Amino acid sequence: MTEAERAIVPQGIEELEIIGVRHGSFGTSAGGDTSGFGGLVEPIVMPAPARRPFGGWFDEISDELELSLQAAGLPATDAIEKVVIYRDEITYHVRREHLIAFATVLRDEPGLRFEMCLGVNGVHYPGETGRELHAVYHFLSITHNRRIRLEVSVPEGDAVIPSLYAVYPTCDWHERETWDFFGIVFDGHPALTRIMMPDDWPGHPQRKDYPLGGIPVEYKGGTIPPPDQRRSYN
């Protein structure tokens, strides 16, 4: 980040990890900005890792996780990259090679009992070198009435993550959608095919480097051109 870009960082943001700067409303660099916010400049930030004690039940489940992973022959320091607490929510950043073992412990350990995986979605951070694509999972424990988030990060050039279908079958369509829109390959999924876009659709349209374009849409006789053919405010 340049000194000029650092100057726009709001006071107090030093507690977060700055991974880039967004220019314009959507961060697009190709074509004209049609949002009217082409002059907007703001930092792209990620919450910094949390330190113990986390507080409340966050420490309880973290202790339980460490003991359970250790009993399974997987030290927590090998499985977990970092723990983030932000806006009263806890996120475990897990290394992809340990994802299945981690999720199995979440499901089966009586002190955890996260019976439900509510799905997975993708996020694309082009400026986070080597960690551009993130898969984000949300888990619910009905037994203990708790929710946690799990996140796995992979590079664009090796966007492969083990499928959780065998552990949580509800991930089936969610993994297909994340593959469809972000191009993350879920290794071991029984039928990883597109679920929203046509089978022959080129690319993955929710990546931030996907070309800003589209097809004309007609609605009750009125035609709306593709975004890149609309009026530009630059």
C-alpha positions in Angstrom: 0.0 0.0 0.0 1.3 3.4 -0.9 1.5 6.4 1.5 -1.3 8.1 -0.3 -3.5 5.0 0.1 -2.6 4.6 3.7 -3.6 8.2 4.3 -7.2 7.3 3.6 -7.3 4.6 6.3 -9.7 5.8 9.1 -8.4 6.3 12.6 -8.4 3.1 14.6 -8.4 0.8 11.6 -4.8 -0.3 12.5 -6.3 -3.1 14.5 -7.4 -4.7 11.3 -5.4 -6.3 8.5 -5.4 -4.1 5.4 -5.2 -6.2 2.2 -5.8 -3.6 -0.4 -7.7 -0.5 -1.5 -11.1 -0.4 -3.3 -11.6 2.2 -6.0 -15.2 2.9 -7.0 -18.4 1.2 -5.8 -17.6 -2.2 -7.2 -13.8 -2.2 -7.5 -14.0 -2.8 -11.2 -11.0 -1.6 -13.4 -12.5 -2.5 -16.8 -15.1 -0.3 -18.4 -16.8 2.8 -17.2 -18.2 3.1 -13.7 -22.0 3.3 -14.0 -22.7 3.5 -10.2 -21.9 7.2 -9.8 -19.3 6.3 -7.1 -16.3 6.1 -9.4 -14.3 8.5 -7.1 -14.9 6.4 -4.0 -11.7 5.1 -2.4 -11.7 3.0 0.8 -9.4 0.3 2.4 -10.2 -3.4 2.1 -9.7 -4.7 5.6 -9.8 -8.1 7.3 -10.1 -8.5 11.1 -6.9 -9.3 12.9 -6.3 -12.6 14.7 -7.8 -12.7 18.3 -5.8 -13.6 21.4 -6.8 -15.6 24.4 -8.9 -15.2 26.4 -11.7 -14.8 23.8 -14.4 -14.4 26.4 -17.6 -16.4 27.2 -18.3 -19.6 25.4 -15.8 -18.9 22.7 -13.1 -20.1 25.1 -15.2 -23.2 26.0 -15.6 -24.4 22.5 -12.0 -23.5 21.6 -10.8 -25.6 24.6 -13.1 -28.5 23.5 -11.8 -28.2 19.9 -8.2 -28.3 21.0 -8.7 -31.4 23.2 -10.8 -33.2 20.6 -8.4 -32.5 17.7 -5.5 -33.7 19.9 -7.3 -36.9 20.7 -7.8 -37.4 17.0 -4.1 -37.0 16.4 -4.3 -33.6 14.9 -2.8 -30.7 17.0 -5.0 -27.5 16.8 -1.9 -25.5 15.7 -1.7 -27.7 12.6 -5.4 -27.4 11.7 -6.1 -23.8 12.6 -4.3 -20.9 10.9 -5.9 -18.2 13.1 -9.0 -17.4 15.1 -10.9 -14.2 14.4 -13.5 -12.6 16.7 -15.4 -9.7 15.0 -18.8 -8.2 15.9 -19.4 -10.9 18.5 -18.9 -13.7 16.0 -16.0 -16.3 16.0 -14.4 -17.6 12.9 -11.9 -20.4 12.7 -9.5 -20.2 9.7 -8.7 -23.8 8.9 -6.1 -25.3 6.6 -7.8 -27.1 3.7 -5.9 -30.4 4.2 -7.5 -30.7 7.7 -11.0 -29.5 6.8 -12.7 -32.9 6.9 -11.1 -33.9 10.2 -12.0 -30.6 11.7 -15.6 -30.7 10.5 -16.0 -34.3 11.7 -14.9 -33.2 15.2 -17.4 -30.3 15.1 -20.2 -32.7 14.3 -19.4 -35.7 16.5 -17.8 -34.4 19.7 -20.5 -34.2 22.5 -19.1 -30.9 23.9 -19.5 -29.3 20.4 -22.3 -31.0 18.5 -22.6 -28.7 15.6 -25.2 -30.9 13.9 -25.9 -28.5 11.0 -23.8 -27.0 8.4 -25.9 -24.2 7.0 -24.0 -24.0 3.8 -20.9 -22.6 2.1 -20.4 -19.6 0.0 -17.4 -18.1 -1.8 -15.6 -14.7 -1.5 -13.0 -13.3 -3.9 -10.2 -11.0 -2.6 -7.9 -10.4 -5.7 -5.5 -8.4 -3.6 -4.9 -11.1 -1.0 -1.9 -12.8 -2.7 -1.9 -16.5 -2.3 -5.3 -16.5 -0.5 -7.5 -14.9 -3.2 -10.5 -17.3 -2.8 -12.2 -18.1 0.4 -14.9 -20.7 1.2 -17.0 -19.7 4.2 -19.0 -22.2 6.2 -21.6 -21.5 8.9 -22.3 -24.1 11.6 -25.2 -24.4 14.1 -25.3 -26.5 17.3 -28.9 -27.2 18.1 -27.9 -29.0 21.3 -25.9 -26.0 22.7 -27.6 -23.2 20.7 -24.4 -21.8 19.3 -23.2 -20.7 15.9 -19.7 -20.5 14.5 -18.0 -19.7 11.2 -15.3 -21.7 9.5 -13.2 -20.3 6.7 -10.7 -21.9 4.2 -8.5 -19.8 1.9 -6.8 -21.0 -1.3 -4.9 -19.4 -4.2 -6.6 -18.8 -7.5 -4.1 -21.1 -9.2 -4.9 -24.0 -6.9 -8.6 -23.5 -5.9 -9.2 -27.0 -4.6 -10.9 -27.7 -1.3 -12.1 -31.1 0.1 -15.9 -31.5 -0.2 -17.8 -31.7 3.1 -20.6 -33.6 1.4 -19.7 -36.9 3.2 -19.8 -35.2 6.6 -22.6 -32.7 6.0 -24.8 -33.8 3.0 -26.6 -30.4 3.1 -23.4 -28.9 1.5 -24.3 -30.6 -1.8 -26.0 -27.7 -3.6 -24.1 -25.0 -1.8 -20.8 -26.4 -3.0 -22.2 -26.6 -6.5 -23.2 -22.9 -6.3 -19.8 -21.9 -5.0 -18.1 -23.7 -7.8 -20.5 -22.2 -10.3 -19.9 -18.6 -9.2 -16.4 -18.6 -7.9 -14.6 -21.6 -9.5 -13.7 -23.3 -6.2 -13.4 -27.0 -6.9 -14.7 -29.2 -4.1 -12.8 -32.4 -4.4 -14.9 -35.5 -3.7 -18.3 -33.9 -4.5 -20.5 -36.5 -6.2 -21.7 -34.2 -9.0 -19.9 -30.9 -9.1 -21.8 -29.3 -12.0 -23.2 -25.8 -12.5 -26.5 -25.1 -10.6 -27.4 -21.5 -11.7 -25.6 -20.7 -14.9 -25.9 -22.7 -18.1 -23.5 -25.7 -18.4 -21.6 -24.0 -21.2 -21.2 -20.6 -19.4 -17.6 -19.3 -19.6 -16.0 -18.4 -16.3 -17.3 -17.7 -12.8 -19.4 -14.6 -12.7 -19.0 -13.6 -9.0 -15.3 -13.3 -9.1 -14.2 -9.6 -8.9 -12.1 -9.9 -12.1 -15.0 -11.2 -14.1 -15.7 -8.8 -17.0 -18.4 -6.3 -16.3 -20.9 -7.1 -19.1 -24.0 -9.0 -19.8 -26.9 -9.5 -22.1 -29.7 -7.1 -22.9 -32.9 -7.6 -20.8 -36.3 -6.8 -22.1 -39.1 -6.1 -19.5 -42.6 -5.2 -20.6 -41.4 -3.7 -23.8 -38.5 -1.7 -22.1 -35.0 -2.7 -23.0 -32.1 -2.5 -20.5 -28.6 -2.7 -22.0 -25.8 -4.7 -20.4 -23.9 -2.8 -17.6 -20.8 -2.1 -19.8 -23.0 -0.4 -22.4 -24.9 2.0 -20.0 -24.0 5.6 -19.3 -20.7 6.1 -17.6 -20.1 8.7 -14.9 -16.3 8.9 -15.3 
